[in-house]
Amino acid sequence: ATSFQMVTGVTLADVVGQSDKSYLPAEYREAEFCEDFEHRSEICARTWLRPYPQEQLMDIVPLGATKTDWNFDCTKHKRVLNLVHEVTDEDNIKQDKSIDVYGRFDEEEEGK
């Protein structure tokens, strides 16, 4: 399942710095976009500079097209825009020695 109801293929120039939303489907025009939308769009666009996305993924939702036949379900994993996660001491988990990929436990044992 996915949290996407609809995806539209647009260029970065379409979304960054544009107050005119006429290029968007009617359902998007009144939508509230996330905080730092332009910055996040620029970051996402870097992914599409690589060959794989351009060669393998562009045909899923071509530029100017809208796809709506997703397996949409937002009842299991709710997505909240602009959520701030406050890290606490309870979030710390002691790492098991068997999965220590950084060799931290080796340093502790040498010091004994």
C-alpha positions as CSV (number, residue, x, y, z in Angstrom):
1,A,0.0,0.0,0.0
2,T,1.1,3.6,-0.5
3,S,0.1,7.0,0.8
4,F,-0.2,8.4,-2.7
5,Q,-3.6,8.9,-4.2
6,M,-2.4,10.7,-7.3
7,V,1.0,11.5,-8.9
8,T,1.6,14.0,-11.6
9,G,4.8,14.2,-13.7
10,V,6.1,17.8,-13.7
11,T,9.5,19.5,-14.1
12,L,11.3,21.3,-11.3
13,A,10.7,24.5,-13.1
14,D,7.0,23.9,-12.9
15,V,6.9,23.8,-9.1
16,V,9.7,26.0,-7.9
17,G,9.0,29.7,-7.7
18,Q,5.6,29.4,-9.3
19,S,2.5,30.9,-7.8
20,D,0.5,29.9,-10.8
21,K,-0.8,26.3,-10.2
22,S,-2.8,26.0,-13.4
23,Y,-0.5,23.2,-14.6
24,L,-1.7,21.0,-11.8
25,P,-4.8,18.8,-11.8
26,A,-7.8,20.5,-10.2
27,E,-7.5,18.3,-7.1
28,Y,-4.0,19.7,-6.4
29,R,-4.6,23.4,-6.9
30,E,-6.2,24.0,-3.4
31,A,-3.8,21.6,-1.6
32,E,-1.6,22.7,1.2
33,F,2.0,21.9,0.4
34,C,4.5,20.9,3.0
35,E,6.9,23.3,4.8
36,D,10.0,24.0,2.7
37,F,8.3,22.6,-0.4
38,E,10.6,24.3,-2.9
39,H,13.8,23.2,-1.1
40,R,12.5,19.6,-0.8
41,S,11.6,19.7,-4.5
42,E,15.1,20.7,-5.4
43,I,16.6,18.0,-3.3
44,C,14.3,15.4,-4.9
45,A,15.1,16.6,-8.4
46,R,18.8,15.6,-7.9
47,T,17.7,12.0,-7.8
48,W,16.3,12.3,-11.3
49,L,19.6,13.5,-12.7
50,R,21.0,9.9,-12.5
51,P,20.5,7.6,-15.5
52,Y,18.4,4.9,-13.7
53,P,15.4,7.1,-12.8
54,Q,15.4,8.7,-16.2
55,E,15.6,5.4,-18.1
56,Q,13.5,3.1,-15.8
57,L,11.0,5.3,-14.0
58,M,9.9,8.1,-16.3
59,D,7.4,5.8,-18.1
60,I,5.5,5.2,-14.8
61,V,4.2,8.8,-14.8
62,P,5.4,10.7,-17.9
63,L,5.7,14.5,-17.8
64,G,2.3,16.1,-18.0
65,A,0.5,12.8,-17.1
66,T,-1.4,12.0,-13.9
67,K,-1.6,8.5,-12.4
68,T,-4.3,7.6,-10.0
69,D,-4.4,3.8,-9.9
70,W,-2.2,3.3,-6.8
71,N,-2.8,0.9,-4.0
72,F,-3.8,3.8,-1.7
73,D,-4.2,3.1,2.0
74,C,-3.5,5.7,4.8
75,T,-5.1,3.8,7.7
76,K,-1.9,1.8,8.6
77,H,0.9,4.3,8.3
78,K,-0.3,7.9,8.8
79,R,1.9,10.6,7.3
80,V,2.0,13.9,9.2
81,L,3.5,17.0,7.4
82,N,6.1,19.0,9.4
83,L,6.2,16.6,12.3
84,V,9.0,17.4,14.7
85,H,10.4,14.3,16.5
86,E,11.9,15.1,19.9
87,V,14.6,12.7,20.7
88,T,14.8,11.5,24.3
89,D,17.0,9.3,26.3
90,E,14.4,6.5,26.0
91,D,15.1,6.5,22.2
92,N,18.7,5.2,22.8
93,I,19.1,1.5,22.3
94,K,22.2,-0.4,23.4
95,Q,23.7,-2.0,20.3
96,D,24.3,-5.7,20.5
97,K,27.9,-6.8,20.0
98,S,26.9,-9.2,17.3
99,I,25.8,-6.4,15.0
100,D,28.4,-3.8,15.7
101,V,29.7,-2.8,12.3
102,Y,31.8,0.1,13.6
103,G,34.1,-1.9,15.8
104,R,33.2,0.1,18.9
105,F,33.2,-2.9,21.2
106,D,36.7,-3.9,20.0
107,E,38.0,-0.6,21.3
108,E,36.3,-1.1,24.7
109,E,37.8,-4.6,25.0
110,E,41.3,-3.3,24.2
111,G,41.1,-0.7,27.0
112,K,40.3,-3.4,29.6
